[in-house]
């Protein structure tokens, strides 16, 4: 996911639907240590979101780079409210465990590793891996898991990337308003 900013006046404009975010996803399905083949799934979604740099009436800027350095910004990028838990693996890499979901008649809990690289002008979020371990899928032939799995992952990315961008924008706007109100 790549997010670029544009300078705009101090008004907080609505979300701009022009976007180009890049999200790459890959997943491994199988049982750890089972010795069986693992299905490798992949999907890709690319969009760009233009987020303005906000300024207050005194010309004080609130660049998105400040938001990304703030804990609120990192929580918004990771969407921590949608996670069961997350942990910092290194300075820019997080392991996120999603809540258990029902898939067919099975319960799975995906574990995702994300690398977050903020700069002064943009931020890239890349899914390094997604692991879904569940025995029934490991018993199926790889082709029976990979083809439908790729379609499911692509559908998820197509739906989730725009929602994440919109949520990130609204969290950034709320943070800017909080910063402006704390200055009064």
RAWOBEL-V502632 format. One record per residue. N is the residue number from 0. SS is DSSP state (H for helix, E for strand, L for the rest). Layout:
N;SS / N;SS
//
This chain:
0;L / 1;E / 2;E / 3;E / 4;E / 5;E / 6;E / 7;L / 8;L / 9;L / 10;L / 11;L / 12;L / 13;L / 14;L / 15;L / 16;L / 17;L / 18;L / 19;L / 20;L / 21;E / 22;E / 23;E / 24;E / 25;E / 26;E / 27;E / 28;E / 29;L / 30;L / 31;L / 32;L / 33;L / 34;L / 35;L / 36;L / 37;L / 38;E / 39;E / 40;E / 41;E / 42;E / 43;E / 44;E / 45;E / 46;L / 47;E / 48;E / 49;E / 50;E / 51;E / 52;E / 53;E / 54;E / 55;L / 56;L / 57;L / 58;L / 59;L / 60;E / 61;E / 62;L / 63;H / 64;H / 65;H / 66;H / 67;H / 68;H / 69;L / 70;H / 71;H / 72;H / 73;H / 74;H / 75;H / 76;H / 77;H / 78;L / 79;H / 80;H / 81;H / 82;E / 83;E / 84;E / 85;E / 86;E / 87;E / 88;E / 89;E / 90;L / 91;L / 92;E / 93;E / 94;E / 95;E / 96;E / 97;E / 98;L / 99;L / 100;E / 101;E / 102;E / 103;L / 104;L / 105;E / 106;E / 107;E / 108;L / 109;L / 110;E / 111;E / 112;E / 113;E / 114;E / 115;E / 116;E / 117;E / 118;L / 119;L / 120;L / 121;E / 122;E / 123;E / 124;E / 125;E / 126;E / 127;E / 128;E / 129;E / 130;E / 131;E / 132;L / 133;L / 134;H / 135;H / 136;H / 137;H / 138;L / 139;L / 140;L / 141;H / 142;H / 143;H / 144;H / 145;H / 146;H / 147;H / 148;H / 149;H / 150;H / 151;H / 152;H / 153;H / 154;H / 155;H / 156;H / 157;H / 158;H / 159;H / 160;H / 161;H / 162;H / 163;H / 164;H / 165;H / 166;H / 167;H / 168;H / 169;H / 170;H / 171;H / 172;H / 173;H / 174;H / 175;H / 176;H / 177;H / 178;H / 179;H / 180;H / 181;H / 182;H / 183;L
//
